[in-house]
């Protein structure tokens, strides 16, 4: 599912930026967000949210990108094991600093 999220959000960028079809882009982004909501593994959810954030940013949708990063941070903080939580937070920090 995590891979599908990345692919759907990338399709949104393709339609939104290169094919100038914002409505199709919004459909793909909505589908990707729905898939992220179904992910049960917090680490996978963090990765999916960051993929969405990256592609929202590429489409100059800064508020949505920031919301995805905040959600990723919130999910990372729910991971019980300190090492897993730390790794997820590093992914958020590193993924968003690119």
PADO-752639 format. One record per residue (C-alpha): residue number from 1; x, y, z; residue in one letter. Coordinates in Angstrom, 3 decimals. Example, Ala and Ser with C-alpha at 12.3 -4.5 7.8 and 13.67 -1.06 7.14 Angstrom:
2
R seq       c1       c2       c3 type
R   1   12.300   -4.500    7.800    A
R   2   13.670   -1.060    7.140    S
***
This chain:
98
R seq       c1       c2       c3 type
R   1    0.000    0.000    0.000    X
R   2    2.856    2.374    0.785    X
R   3    4.129    1.992   -2.776    X
R   4    0.660    2.709   -4.146    X
R   5    0.563    5.945   -2.136    X
R   6    3.840    7.096   -3.668    X
R   7    2.709    6.150   -7.166    X
R   8   -0.685    7.824   -6.842    X
R   9    0.822   11.024   -5.498    X
R  10    3.386   10.992   -8.310    X
R  11    0.564   10.553  -10.833    X
R  12   -1.062   13.613   -9.282    X
R  13    2.089   15.615   -9.969    X
R  14    2.173   14.369  -13.542    X
R  15   -1.433   15.377  -14.158    X
R  16   -1.254   18.614  -12.180    X
R  17    2.066   20.001  -13.379    X
R  18    2.737   18.459  -16.750    X
R  19   -0.709   17.748  -18.179    X
R  20   -2.362   20.809  -16.617    X
R  21   -5.270   18.734  -15.307    X
R  22   -5.801   19.862  -11.711    X
R  23   -9.040   17.921  -11.250    X
R  24   -7.345   14.606  -12.128    X
R  25   -4.467   15.529   -9.829    X
R  26   -6.890   16.124   -6.959    X
R  27   -8.510   12.719   -7.557    X
R  28   -5.124   10.969   -7.367    X
R  29   -4.148   12.888   -4.249    X
R  30   -7.440   11.985   -2.578    X
R  31   -6.933    8.308   -3.440    X
R  32   -3.405    8.437   -2.024    X
R  33   -4.639   10.092    1.173    X
R  34   -7.337    7.447    1.541    X
R  35   -4.719    4.705    1.209    X
R  36   -2.520    6.344    3.842    X
R  37   -5.488    6.349    6.179    X
R  38   -5.772    2.567    5.772    X
R  39   -2.133    1.843    6.610    X
R  40   -1.762    0.197   10.009    X
R  41    2.025    0.180   10.376    X
R  42    3.049    3.605   11.731    X
R  43    6.405    3.546    9.914    X
R  44    4.682    2.876    6.591    X
R  45    2.147    5.590    7.346    X
R  46    4.981    8.069    8.003    X
R  47    6.575    7.181    4.652    X
R  48    3.264    7.536    2.847    X
R  49    2.534   10.896    4.426    X
R  50    5.990   12.145    3.474    X
R  51    5.501   11.013   -0.133    X
R  52    2.286   13.005   -0.189    X
R  53    3.979   16.007    1.426    X
R  54    6.765   15.963   -1.144    X
R  55    4.343   15.877   -4.048    X
R  56    2.045   18.512   -2.546    X
R  57    5.118   20.726   -2.287    X
R  58    6.069   20.037   -5.911    X
R  59    2.585   21.191   -6.888    X
R  60    3.047   24.371   -4.797    X
R  61    0.375   23.327   -2.307    X
R  62    2.354   24.362    0.772    X
R  63   -0.471   24.182    3.327    X
R  64   -1.323   20.619    2.363    X
R  65    2.369   19.675    2.384    X
R  66    2.819   21.137    5.859    X
R  67   -0.280   19.288    7.069    X
R  68    1.144   15.972    5.802    X
R  69    4.463   16.627    7.566    X
R  70    2.639   17.437   10.787    X
R  71    0.590   14.243   10.495    X
R  72    3.776   12.247    9.821    X
R  73    5.363   13.749   12.943    X
R  74    2.273   12.955   14.999    X
R  75    2.221    9.348   13.756    X
R  76    5.959    8.951   14.403    X
R  77    5.435   10.089   17.987    X
R  78    2.888    7.301   18.558    X
R  79    5.474    4.564   17.970    X
R  80    6.057    2.888   21.313    X
R  81    9.600    1.593   20.906    X
R  82   12.132    4.412   21.281    X
R  83   14.318    3.198   18.415    X
R  84   11.375    2.914   16.027    X
R  85   10.091    6.336   17.077    X
R  86   13.555    7.830   16.603    X
R  87   13.946    6.258   13.144    X
R  88   10.535    7.557   12.071    X
R  89   11.315   11.067   13.331    X
R  90   14.659   11.004   11.508    X
R  91   12.788   10.027    8.336    X
R  92   10.477   13.007    8.822    X
R  93   13.368   15.386    9.427    X
R  94   15.523   14.033    6.604    X
R  95   12.651   13.582    4.175    X
R  96   11.429   17.100    4.643    X
R  97   14.828   18.768    4.535    X
R  98   15.498   17.662    0.938    X
***
